[in-house]
Amino acid sequence: MSRRPLWMVALPLAGAAAALWGSTRLDWGTATTPRFGAALALVALAGFAGAVAVGGWVKRVVGAVLGLAGVLAGVAALTTGGAGPGRWLALLGAVLLVVAGAAVIRLTARLPTLGSRYQPVNARRTSGDTNRDMWDGLSHGEDPTVSHPAENPGDER
């Protein structure tokens, strides 16, 4: 599997975290500098961990949370007064966070998942329907008349 999709998520998240954290260190052109950037920078970093740690629909939820956090960061940056460089850097971080969230949702199936390396290549999932599972087993070359030692430990044929 190509590692390219992982970098397509990691770079925008790292950029969003850096931009949002950096926006708290710059002038916003107001009397006080908003501090939401530091918290959202941590959300971006945690989002990368979540995008790699989980799989399936949970990974899509992580992407949606990242996108929502980006939208909230953008709204907060736009509604806060001032025109200093901190505001524009926060807007850049918000856009990168939305892009990263969309990339996680779009690339869910292609992104690596922790622990997937240790799954057997020939592992099959069961559907819960015994007839269907038997026919799928036949398609994979399994003989239903031969008992497996793992299923019947006392049965030695």
KOLTOR-759803 format. One record per residue (C-alpha): residue in three letters; chain; residue number from 0; x negated, y negated, z negated. Coordinates in steps of 0.1 Angstrom, whole numbers, plus 5000, padded with zeros to 4 digits. Example, Ala and Ser with C-alpha at 12.3 -4.5 7.8 and 13.67 -1.06 7.14 Angstrom:
2
resn	chain	resi	u	v	w
ALA	A	0	4877	5045	4922 .
SER	A	1	4863	5011	4929 .
END
This chain:
157
resn	chain	resi	u	v	w
MET	A	0	5000	5000	5000 .
SER	A	1	4987	4966	5009 .
ARG	A	2	4979	4942	4980 .
ARG	A	3	4989	4912	5001 .
PRO	A	4	5024	4909	4985 .
LEU	A	5	5009	4907	4951 .
TRP	A	6	4988	4877	4961 .
MET	A	7	5019	4861	4977 .
VAL	A	8	5034	4861	4942 .
ALA	A	9	5003	4855	4921 .
LEU	A	10	4990	4824	4939 .
PRO	A	11	5022	4804	4936 .
LEU	A	12	5027	4814	4900 .
ALA	A	13	4991	4805	4891 .
GLY	A	14	4996	4772	4910 .
ALA	A	15	5029	4765	4892 .
ALA	A	16	5014	4772	4858 .
ALA	A	17	4984	4750	4865 .
ALA	A	18	5005	4722	4879 .
LEU	A	19	5031	4723	4851 .
TRP	A	20	5005	4724	4824 .
GLY	A	21	4985	4697	4841 .
SER	A	22	5015	4674	4844 .
THR	A	23	5016	4672	4806 .
ARG	A	24	4981	4658	4806 .
LEU	A	25	4987	4630	4831 .
ASP	A	26	5006	4597	4829 .
TRP	A	27	5042	4598	4838 .
GLY	A	28	5047	4561	4839 .
THR	A	29	5069	4562	4808 .
ALA	A	30	5064	4555	4772 .
THR	A	31	5063	4592	4763 .
THR	A	32	5051	4621	4784 .
PRO	A	33	5076	4650	4786 .
ARG	A	34	5062	4683	4772 .
PHE	A	35	5084	4707	4791 .
GLY	A	36	5055	4715	4814 .
ALA	A	37	5035	4735	4789 .
ALA	A	38	5065	4758	4781 .
LEU	A	39	5073	4763	4818 .
ALA	A	40	5036	4770	4825 .
LEU	A	41	5039	4799	4800 .
VAL	A	42	5071	4811	4817 .
ALA	A	43	5052	4812	4850 .
LEU	A	44	5024	4833	4835 .
ALA	A	45	5049	4856	4818 .
GLY	A	46	5067	4858	4851 .
PHE	A	47	5036	4873	4868 .
ALA	A	48	5033	4899	4840 .
GLY	A	49	5070	4907	4843 .
ALA	A	50	5069	4910	4881 .
VAL	A	51	5041	4936	4879 .
ALA	A	52	5053	4954	4848 .
VAL	A	53	5089	4963	4858 .
GLY	A	54	5105	4976	4889 .
GLY	A	55	5138	4978	4908 .
TRP	A	56	5166	4955	4899 .
VAL	A	57	5148	4942	4867 .
LYS	A	58	5121	4928	4890 .
ARG	A	59	5148	4909	4909 .
VAL	A	60	5161	4895	4876 .
VAL	A	61	5125	4883	4868 .
GLY	A	62	5124	4866	4902 .
ALA	A	63	5158	4850	4896 .
VAL	A	64	5146	4837	4862 .
LEU	A	65	5115	4823	4878 .
GLY	A	66	5136	4805	4904 .
LEU	A	67	5160	4792	4878 .
ALA	A	68	5130	4779	4857 .
GLY	A	69	5117	4762	4888 .
VAL	A	70	5150	4745	4895 .
LEU	A	71	5152	4734	4858 .
ALA	A	72	5117	4720	4860 .
GLY	A	73	5125	4701	4891 .
VAL	A	74	5157	4686	4876 .
ALA	A	75	5138	4677	4844 .
ALA	A	76	5110	4660	4864 .
LEU	A	77	5135	4641	4886 .
THR	A	78	5157	4629	4857 .
THR	A	79	5127	4618	4836 .
GLY	A	80	5119	4582	4844 .
GLY	A	81	5086	4569	4857 .
ALA	A	82	5066	4574	4888 .
GLY	A	83	5032	4584	4875 .
PRO	A	84	5011	4613	4889 .
GLY	A	85	5024	4636	4861 .
ARG	A	86	5059	4636	4875 .
TRP	A	87	5048	4645	4910 .
LEU	A	88	5025	4673	4897 .
ALA	A	89	5055	4686	4877 .
LEU	A	90	5076	4685	4909 .
LEU	A	91	5049	4705	4928 .
GLY	A	92	5049	4731	4900 .
ALA	A	93	5087	4733	4901 .
VAL	A	94	5086	4739	4939 .
LEU	A	95	5059	4766	4935 .
LEU	A	96	5079	4783	4908 .
VAL	A	97	5110	4785	4930 .
VAL	A	98	5088	4798	4959 .
ALA	A	99	5073	4825	4936 .
GLY	A	100	5108	4835	4923 .
ALA	A	101	5120	4839	4959 .
ALA	A	102	5089	4859	4968 .
VAL	A	103	5095	4883	4939 .
ILE	A	104	5131	4888	4949 .
ARG	A	105	5122	4893	4986 .
LEU	A	106	5092	4915	4980 .
THR	A	107	5105	4937	4951 .
ALA	A	108	5101	4970	4970 .
ARG	A	109	5065	4961	4982 .
LEU	A	110	5051	4948	4949 .
PRO	A	111	5032	4972	4927 .
THR	A	112	5046	4984	4894 .
LEU	A	113	5027	4994	4864 .
GLY	A	114	5027	5032	4859 .
SER	A	115	5038	5040	4895 .
ARG	A	116	5003	5053	4901 .
TYR	A	117	5009	5082	4877 .
GLN	A	118	5041	5094	4893 .
PRO	A	119	5037	5126	4913 .
VAL	A	120	5039	5121	4950 .
ASN	A	121	5063	5149	4955 .
ALA	A	122	5086	5139	4926 .
ARG	A	123	5123	5140	4936 .
ARG	A	124	5151	5122	4919 .
THR	A	125	5182	5142	4912 .
SER	A	126	5216	5128	4922 .
GLY	A	127	5235	5145	4894 .
ASP	A	128	5255	5166	4920 .
THR	A	129	5241	5202	4917 .
ASN	A	130	5252	5212	4952 .
ARG	A	131	5236	5182	4968 .
ASP	A	132	5204	5187	4947 .
MET	A	133	5203	5224	4958 .
TRP	A	134	5206	5214	4995 .
ASP	A	135	5180	5187	4991 .
GLY	A	136	5157	5212	4974 .
LEU	A	137	5161	5236	5004 .
SER	A	138	5152	5207	5027 .
HIS	A	139	5120	5202	5006 .
GLY	A	140	5112	5239	5008 .
GLU	A	141	5123	5250	4974 .
ASP	A	142	5138	5285	4970 .
PRO	A	143	5168	5284	4947 .
THR	A	144	5166	5322	4941 .
VAL	A	145	5132	5319	4924 .
SER	A	146	5134	5306	4889 .
HIS	A	147	5107	5281	4878 .
PRO	A	148	5087	5290	4847 .
ALA	A	149	5092	5255	4833 .
GLU	A	150	5130	5260	4834 .
ASN	A	151	5130	5295	4818 .
PRO	A	152	5099	5299	4797 .
GLY	A	153	5108	5335	4787 .
ASP	A	154	5115	5346	4823 .
GLU	A	155	5083	5359	4840 .
ARG	A	156	5091	5371	4875 .
END
